[in-house]
Amino acid sequence: MIAPIDKRILRDVAGHFATGVAVVTTRDDRCRYYGLTMNAITCLSLDPPLYLICVANTSNTLEPLCSSRIFAINILGQEQQKLAQWFAGKNPDKFVDVPFHFGRFDIPLLDGAVAMIECRLEALYPGGDHVIAVGAVAELHVHGGLPLVFHGGRYLIVPP
């Protein structure tokens, strides 16, 4: 029999994998906007173009994402650490004083992001305490710059 895994140790081990930081945005059917900071993102396939995100079952953003079936991945630049922290919080109106513009699906794209990926929700899969959402890429925006990186429980600045 396999011994149970200690969640603190699992989080520590997972934290040794450096990741980029993104804010996923969406809207509900009444055009209220939602967003959350995450690093559980990956390019799943180039052909067809698919991205995968993992959203906590308890996230306020999950239901609007599932009902609207659209989302954007805003890959943050290294100067956007405060924005990452803001969207990681529980403020009900996360877009107050946040500069953004609208993308193809009328969902917020964050100004200053190094790249943005607009997706149509293709599939949902259970993933323990998260839902795995697969998005078909509909639009890409690349602005360039250095990405914000997360490692060991903190944000890092990567030299050019």
LONUPA-971518 format. One record per residue: x, y, z of N, C-alpha, C, O in turn; residue in three letters. Coordinates in pm, whole numbers, plus 32768, in hexadecimal, padded with zeros to 4 digits. Layout:
XYZXYZXYZXYZALA;...
***
This chain:
80547F8A80008000800080008058807D800080C080828043MET;802D80DF7FB48077815C7FAA804C81B9801B7FD581C98036ILE;80AE81F5805D8092825180CC805082D08096806C82F98025ALA;7FF8830E80E57FBA838C80B8802483F880A4808A83FC80E9PRO;800884508045806384BD802680428536807E7FCE855E8088ILE;80A7856F80BD809785E7810F8084865E80B080DB867A805DASP;801486A480BC7FF48714806280588785806B807487C68006LYS;808F879F80E180F5880980EF817287E680A081AB883B805CARG;819B876880A88213873E805E81F787407FC8824D87697F79ILE;818087147FA0815D87177F11816287A67EDD819687BE7E70LEU;812B88067F29812F88927EFF81BF88C47EF581E1890D7E98ARG;8213889B7F5482A088C37F5282E788897ED8833388CF7E95ASP;82CF880B7EBB830C87CB7E4582DC88107DC6832D882F7D6FVAL;825988287DBB8223886C7D44825F88F77D34827489267CC4ALA;827C89397DA482B689BF7DA1834489C37D6A83768A2F7D4AGLY;838589517D5D840A894D7D24840989547C8B847189617C4CHIS;8392894A7C52838589577BC1836389E77BA082F68A167BC1PHE;83BF8A2F7B6283A88ABB7B3F83408AC37AD083438A777A70ALA;82E38B227AE082798B347A7D826A8BC77A5B82988C1F7AA4THR;82278BE079ED81FC8C6679CE81808C857A2281498C2C7A63GLY;81568D037A1F80E18D2E7A6B80808D6F7A0980A78DBF79B5VAL;80028D4A7A157F9C8D8079BC7F208DA47A0C7F098D727A7AALA;7ED08DFB79D27E4B8E177A057DE98DE6799A7DEE8E127927VAL;7D918D8C79C37D298D5A79697CAD8DB1797F7C818DC379F0VAL;7C768DE579127C008E3B79197B8D8DFC78CC7BA18DB1786DTHR;7B158E1D78F87A9C8DEF78B47A2B8E4D78DA7A428EB2791CTHR;79B38E2E78B1793D8E7D78D678C88E1E78E978CB8DAB78BDARG;78618E51792D77E88E00793877828E2F78D177A18E86787FASP;770B8DF878D576A48E187872766F8EA77881762D8ED97827ASP;768A8EE878F4765E8F72790A76D18FD478F676C890487920ARG;773B8FA678B577B28FF8789677F7902D7913782D909C7911CYS;77F78FE0797E784B8FFE79F278CE8FB379DB78CD8F4279ABARG;793D8FF379FD79C18FBD79DE79FE8F787A5779EB8FA37AC9TYR;7A478F0E7A3C7A878EBD7AA27B178EA37A787B378EA07A01TYR;7B6D8E907ADC7BF78E707ABE7C3C8E347B357C198E4F7BA8GLY;7C9F8DE17B1A7CED8DA57B857D7C8D8E7B577D978D747AE1LEU;7DD78D987BB67E648D7E7B9B7E7B8CE87BA07E488CA37BF8THR;7EC98CB77B417EE98C287B437F6C8C0D7AFA7F9A8C5C7AA8MET;7FA48B9B7B1C801B8B6D7AD480078ADE7AA080628AA47A65ASN;7F908AA67AB57F6F8A207A827F388A2D79F57EC18A1E79DDALA;7F948A4A79997F728A66790D7FDA8A2278B680508A1D78D8ILE;7FAE89ED7845800E89B777E67FD489B6775A7F5B89AC7748THR;802B89C176F8800489AD766D7FF48916765D805688CC7666CYS;7F7B88E976457F5D885B763D7F7C882175B37FAB87B175A8LEU;7F60886F754B7F70883C74C37F8688AF74627F4A89197471SER;7FDC889974007FF088FC73977F9188E473237F6B894372DDLEU;7F698867730E7F108845729F7EAC87DC72CB7ECC876572CAASP;7E34880372F27DFE888A72EF7E3488DC73637E6388A473C6PRO;7E30896273587E6389B673C37E0989B1743E7D9689DF743APRO;7E3D897A74AC7DF2896A75287E478997759F7EBF897F75A3LEU;7E0689D775FF7E4589F8767E7DF789B676EE7D7E89A176E2TYR;7E3C899677597E01895577CD7E1589AE78467E8389DF785DLEU;7DAA89C278947DB58A0A79127D7389B4797E7D1A89657961ILE;7D9F89C479F97D6689797A697D2E89DE7ACD7D778A2F7B05CYS;7CAA89D87AE17C638A387B357C3089F17BB27BF089887BA9VAL;7C4B8A2A7C277C1E89EE7CA57B8689E17CA57B3F8A3A7C76ALA;7B5589727CDC7AC5895C7CE67A8089CA7D357A0989E37D22ASN;7AC98A0E7D8D7A918A767DE27A9D8B037DA77A718B647DE5THR;7AD88B0F7D327AEF8B927CF57A6C8BD47CCA7A148B937C92SER;7A608C577CE579ED8CA47CB679EC8CB37C1F79858CD77BE5ASN;7A5A8C987BDF7A668CA77B4E7A378C2A7B037A198C317A8CTHR;7A308BB97B487A108B3A7B0479858B3C7AC579768B187A50LEU;791F8B637B0F78968B5F7AD978858BBC7A60784C8B9279FCGLU;78B58C3B7A6778A98C9079F078F58C59797878C78C647906PRO;796A8C1D799079B68BE1792379668B7078E279618B657868LEU;79288B1C793578DB8AAB7901785E8AD978B678388A9D7852CYS;781E8B4478E777A28B6F78A577BD8BC0782677768BB177C3SER;78238C17782878418C6877B0788E8C18774778858C3476D0SER;78DA8BB47776792A8B5C772079978BA776D279C08B7E7665ARG;79C68C16770D7A358C6376D47A918C9077447A658CA677B5ILE;7B118C9E77247B708CD377857BEA8D06773D7C058CE476CAPHE;7C358D5B77847CB58D8D77517D218D7277B87D0A8D7E7830ALA;7D958D4E77877E0B8D3B77DB7E658DB477C27E958DC97753ILE;7E7B8E04782A7ED08E7B78227F548E5878647F5C8E5178DFASN;7FBC8E44781680408E20784C80828EA1787C809D8EFC782EILE;809A8EA778FF80C98F23793D815E8F3B792581AE8EDF791BLEU;817F8FBD791E820A8FE8791582458FF679A081FC8FFE7A03GLY;82C88FFA79A8830B8FFA7A2A82ED90767A7E830390737AF8GLN;82BB90E17A42829791577A8F820791517AC281D791B37AFBGLU;81C190E27AAF813490D77AD3811B90807B4F80B190427B5CGLN;817B907B7BA9816C902C7C2380F5905B7C7780AB90087CABGLN;80E290DD7C84807091107CD37FEB90E67C947F8B90C97CDALYS;7FE690E47C117F6E90B87BCB7F5390247BE67EE08FFD7BFALEU;7FBC8FD47BE77FAD8F457C077F768F347C947F1D8EE17CAAALA;7FA98F807CF17F798F777D7B7EE88FA87D867E9A8F6F7DD2GLN;7EC490117D3D7E3D90477D3F7DD88FDE7D0F7D718FC97D4FTRP;7DF68F9C7CA07D998F397C697D9C8EB57CB77D448E617CA4PHE;7DFF8EA37D0D7E028E2D7D657DA78E407DDE7D898DDF7E24ALA;7D7C8EBB7DF67D268ED87E697C938EBB7E4F7C6E8E8A7DE5GLY;7C428EDA7EB27BB28EBC7EAC7B5C8F387E957AE38F327EAALYS;7B978FA77E6B7B4A90207E507ADE90017DE97AFD8FC87D80ASN;7A5F90267E0379F490057DA579FA90557D2279C490287CBDPRO;7A3B90C97D217A4991167CA67ADD91297C887B1891907CA8ASP;7B1790C67C4C7BA890C57C377BD691247BC87C4E913B7BB9LYS;7B79915A7B7A7BA091AC7B087B9F92427B257BB892937ACCPHE;7B8292687BA37B8792F57BC97C1793267BBE7C7292E97BF7VAL;7C2C93917B767CB093CF7B667D1693747B227D8E938B7B2DASP;7CE9930D7ADC7D4492B67A917D3492D879FD7CC792C979C5VAL;7D9F930479BC7D959326792E7D8892A878D87DD9924C78E1PRO;7D1F92A778857D0A9236782C7CBE926677B07C8A92D677ADPHE;7CBA9212774D7C69922976D67C2191A776B77C3E913F76F2HIS;7BC391AD765B7B769136763B7BAF90ED75C47BDF912A7564PHE;7BA9906A75CC7BD69016755F7B638FEB75077AF790257509GLY;7B7D8F8674BA7B1E8F5174587A988F2B74967A2F8F3D7458ARG;7A9B8EF675107A218EC5755179EA8F2675B9799A8EFE760EPHE;7A158FA375B579E9900776167A088FDE76A579B88FF37701ASP;7A7C8FA476B77AAF8F88773D7B308FD9774F7B758FF776EDILE;7B508FFC77CB7BC3905277E37C48901277BC7C658F9E77DCPRO;7C98906277757D259043775C7D7490AD77A67D5E91257792LEU;7DCE908377FD7E1490DF78567E859129780F7EDC90EC77D2LEU;7E8091AC78197EEA91FF77DF7F6F91DC78237F7391C7789CASP;7FD891D777D5805D91BA780B80819128780C80F591067826GLY;802190CF77F28042904077EB80A0902877768096906B770FALA;80FC8FCA7785815C8FAF771A811C8F6276A7814B8F697635VAL;80B28F1776C480688ECE765D7FDD8EAD76937FC88EA6770CALA;7F7F8E9876387EF68E75765D7EC48E0A75FD7EE28E0C7586MET;7E788DAE76347E408D3F75E67DAA8D3D75FF7D7F8D277670ILE;7D5B8D5375977CCA8D4E75A57C9A8CC475797CC08C92750FGLU;7C448C8775CC7C1B8BFD75B47B848BEB75BF7B408C327609CYS;7B538B8A75747ACC8B5475867ADB8AD475D67B318A8175B9ARG;7A868AC4763B7A8D8A4D768E7A6789D3763B79FA89CB7603LEU;7AC3897476357AB188FB75E47A82888576387A2B8839760EGLU;7ABB887776B07A9A880377047ABD882077957B15887177B3ALA;7A7787DA77EF7A9287E0787F7AA7875378B37A6286F57889LEU;7B078744790F7B2486C2794A7B3886D479E07B7287377A0CTYR;7B0886757A307B23867E7ABF7BB786687AD97BF786167A98PRO;7BEC86B27B3A7C7986A57B5D7C8E86B77BF27CD487137C1CGLY;7C5186607C427C60866C7CD47C1D86E97D067BA586FB7CF5GLY;7C6A87427D467C3187BE7D7B7C2D882D7D127C1288A17D33ASP;7C48880A7C957C4488687C257BF0882F7BB27BD087B87BAFHIS;7BCF88877B567B93885F7AD77BF9887F7A6B7C3288EC7A68VAL;7C0F88207A147C6A883379A37C168866792E7BBB882178FFILE;7C3588DE79017BEC891B78927C48892178187CB789557820ALA;7C1888EC77AA7C6388F0772C7C22895776D27BA9895276B9VAL;7C7289B476A27C408A1D764A7C7A8A1475C07CF289FF75AEGLY;7C238A23755C7C4F8A2D74D17C7B8ABD74B97C2D8B1A74CEALA;7CF48AD0748E7D2C8B56747A7CE58B9874037CE08B607395VAL;7CAF8C10741C7C698C5B73B47CB58CD773887CA68D057317ALA;7D088D0D73E17D518D8973C47DCE8D8F74197DCD8D67748EGLU;7E3B8DC173DF7EB98DD274277EE78E63741C7ED68EA473B5LEU;7F228E9574897F598F1D748C7FE28F1374D07FED8EE17540HIS;80498F42748D80D08F4074C681048FCE74CB810F90127465VAL;81248FFC7544815A9082755781ED907F757D823290E47573HIS;821D900C75A882A98FFD75CB82C9903176568276906D769AGLY;83449019767D8373903E770183958FC3775283818F527725GLY;83C98FDA77C883F18F6B781E837C8F41787783358F9578ADLEU;83668EBE788582F58E8D78D3830F8E92796983818E8F7997PRO;82A28E9A79B582A78E8A7A4682B28DF57A62826B8DA47A25LEU;830B8DCF7ABE83248D437ADC83088D297B7083228D7E7BC5VAL;82D18CB37B8D82B28C8B7C1583008C0D7C3682FF8BAC7BEAPHE;83468C107CA983978B9D7CD383A68B9F7D6A83C58C077DA4HIS;83928B2D7DA883A88B237E3883518B7F7E8B837A8BAD7EF5GLY;82D78B9A7E5C827B8BEF7EA782908C837E9882578CD27EE3GLY;82E48CAC7E3782F88D3C7E24830F8D5D7D9183328D077D40ARG;82FB8DDB7D71830E8E0C7CE983A28E297CD283E88E577D2CTYR;83D08E0C7C59845C8E227C3784678E7B7BBC84108E797B65LEU;84D08EC77BB784F08F177B42855E8ECC7AF885C88EAE7B2FILE;85438EAF7A7A85A58E677A2885F68ECD79D985BD8F217993VAL;867A8EC679E286CB8F26799786BF8F0D790086AD8E9B78D4PRO;86CA8F7778B186BF8F68781E87328F1877E587398F02776CPRO;
***
